[in-house]
Amino acid sequence: MFTRFTEFMYLTRGEKAFVSAYAIVIAISAGLTMLVMSGVEGPSALPQEPSLYVLWVIFAGALSGGIGLFAARGWMGQTGLLGFARATVGAIAVALLGAIIAGTLILPVYGTFYGPFLLLSEFIGKPWIAFAWFAALFGAHYLMVILTEEIADGAGRYAQRSASSQLSSLTRAQLYRRD
């Protein structure tokens, strides 16, 4: 049982990069949520002393970033110019989904509608925040590319180790038919 656990905990280079991508997006989205919430009503929006509400805002921001990246993971991690274009769409989708989820968790009815508008107004009002957000998402995209290339090269945990895996898919279909 312990060997199975250690095998599960062993991460390849691509898997470490994938986990790092999620950690970056979660941290940036938690910080961005705090920035947006402090900009809503100024310093009185979030109290100075740590309270459950402040912790909930941080948790909601972190959770929404992770869920947004999970939902848009199909757009991220592809190689080439088309992969970069897909990552741009994915970064916008992560921002939109994260704003909707964080707004819903922080203020259930109004936050769902106003969360994306608050994020957009924050991006327009402070372009350096938008730059930091998209830089973090493109960094996450680059880290996800490492796992994609590792899987494509046949290395790592997902590599097929059977002798027939070395054959082309057409040869495998002709020789090893399923009836």
N, C-alpha and C positions, 0 to 999 in steps of 0.2 A: 504494500500500500504506500509506503514511504517513497519507493522508487517511482511509482506512478505519479505521486504528488510532485516530486522533483522534476520529472519529465514535463509535467504540465507547467511548472514554474519556469522552466528553461525557455528563454525567448531568443529567437534568432535575431540577426541584425535588422531585418525588415520588420519583425514584430515589435522590437524596441522602438524603431522609428515610428511605427503606427501608434503605439502607446504614447510616445512623446508628442505626436501630432494632436491627439485628443487632449493631453495635459495642457498644451499651449492654448488650444481653443477654449477649454474650460476656464483657464485662468484669465485669459483676455476677456471672455464674455462676462465673468464675474466682476472684473474691474469696470468694464463698460457699463454694466447695469448699475453699479454704484455711481458712476459719473452721470448717467442719465437721471437717476433718481435724485441726486444732489442738485441737478439743474432744474428739476421740476418746480420746487418752491424755494430754492436757495438753500442756505444752511439749515433752515428749520425743517426741511423735508426728512432728513435723517438726524436723529439726535446724536450728540457728541459721545455720550457714554454708550458702551455696547449694550444693546437690548436685543430681545428676541426678534423684533421687527428688522433690525439691521442685519442680524444673522440670517433671517429668512430671505431678505433681498439678495444677499451674497449667495446663498444656497440656490435660490431661484435662478439667478443669473448663470451660475456654474452649470446647473442642471439643464437649463435651456440651451446653452452652448453645446453641451455634449449630445443632447437629443437632436438638435439641429444638424450637427455634423453627422450623426448616425443616420438621420433621414436623408441627407444629401451625399452620403458616401459614394454613391454610384457616379456622381459627377466629379469626384476628386480622385486623384491618383493615377490618371492616365498619362502616357508619355506623349511627347511631340507638341506641335502647335495646336492641333485639335484638342489635345489634353489640357493645354493651357486655356483655351477658349471654354472648354467644359468646366474647368476649375473656376473661371470667372463667373459663370452661371451658378455654379455650386456655392461660391462665396456669397453671392447675393441671396441665394436660397437659404443658406445657413443664417445670414443676418435677419432675413424676414421671419423664418421659422423661430429663431431664437427670440426675437422681439415679441412675437405672438405668444410663445410659451411663457416667457418671463412676465409679460404683462398679465397673462391669465393667472399665473401663480401669485403675483404680487397683489393685484386688484382684479378679482375674477371677471366682472362684466366690462367695466370701462377699460381696464388694462388690455383686454384682448383687442379692442379697437384702437386705443391710443398708443399702445406699445410701438407698433411700426412707425407711426407718425412722430413720436418722440425720438426714436432712433434716427429717422431721416432728418429731423430738424437739428439733432445734435451733430450729425455728419455734415450738414450744410453750414451750421454755425461755427463748428470747429473742424476744419478739414484734416487737421493732423490726427484726429481720432479716427476718421475714416481711413486715412493712410495706414495708421497702426493696425486697424482691424483687418484690412485687406492684405497687409504685409504678413500678418500672423496667419491668415487663411492660406495665402500662397506658400508660406513656409510649411504649413501643415500638408498642403498638396504635394510639395516636394518630398516631404517625409513619407507620405503615402505611396509615392512613386517607387521608393526603395522597396517596399513590400511587393508591389506589383511586378517589378523587375525580378525580384527574388523568386516569386512564384513562376514567372515566365521562363526563367532560366532553369527551373527544375531543382532549385536548391531549397534548403530549409525544411520545415516540418511538413509542408504540403507536397513534397516531391514524391513522385510515384517510384517505388523501389522495385517493382516487378520487372521481369525480363521483357515482357510484352509491352511495357511502357516505352521502350526504346523504338518500337516500330511505329510507322506512320498510322494515322487513324484509318486510312483506307485499307491498309494491310491488316490491321486488327479487325476491321469489320468483315473482311473476306475470310480470314483464318479462324476467327473466334466468334462466329455468329451465334446469336441467341435465338433458339427456336422455341 
